[in-house]
């Protein structure tokens, strides 16, 4: 299973999103710090979930990091999050 698939699976399980989009954006970072041949180092996530209701931006980001887990987050160089209800 790819990192992108693993991320999407974990986020779906925890947040039951109304919208989810996980994009491996690694290729656009070729030549920059953290780039890995084959990708799976830079990701953009757009996630909409009622679970974020009443949470601050920081709380939402922490919740996503917790859902992904330290092991998976440790394999990612950059993670851009667009989170809303």
N, C-alpha and C positions, 0 to 999 in steps of 0.2 A: 504494500500500500504506500502510495506517495505521501509526502509530508502534507501536501495540499488536501488530499483525501482524508488523512488522519485528523487534520485541523477541522475540516468541515464536519466530519462525523462527531467529534467531541463537542463542537459548538451546537450542533443540532440536538444532541442528547441533553445538554444542560439547559439550553435557552428556548427550545421549541420555537424557533424564529418564524416570523411572518415573511421575512426576506433574508436571504444569505447569499453572499458572493465572496468566494475566496480565490484570489488571483495570485499566481506565482509570477512576480514581477522581476525576478532575478536577472533575466537577460538584459534589461535596461540599465543594470548596474555593472555591467561588464567593465573591468578595469578599475573599479572602485573597491574600497575596503570591504571585506567580508564576502566578496563574490566567490562562488564556488562553481567550477565547471560542472555542467549538468543541472544547474539551477538549485531550487529548493533552499534559497538563503534569504530572499526578500519577498515579503508577502503584503498584499493589500486585502483587508477584510471589511466588508460592508455587512452589517448585521442589524436587523430590526427585531426587537422582542419586547413583549409586555413585561418580561422579567426586569427590564431596566427602568420601569416606572418609578419615579421618585428618587432615583440614584443620581449622584453627581457624576460628572465626566470621569473623575478619578476612580470612583467606586465601580463604574462600568468597566474601565480598563483593568482594574484589579480582578474583577469577576472573570473577565475573559482570560487573563493570564492564569488564574487559578483553574479554570475549566480545561485549559490546554495542558497544564501541568509543567513542572520545572524541567523535566527531561525533554519534552518537546520544545518548549520555549528556548532551552539551551542549544538546540540545533538550528535555531533561526537567528540570522544576523540582524534583520530589520523587520518590524511588524507595524504596519500603518493601520490604525483602527478608525472606522467610521461607524459609531454606535448610536442607536436611537430607539425610541419606543415604536 
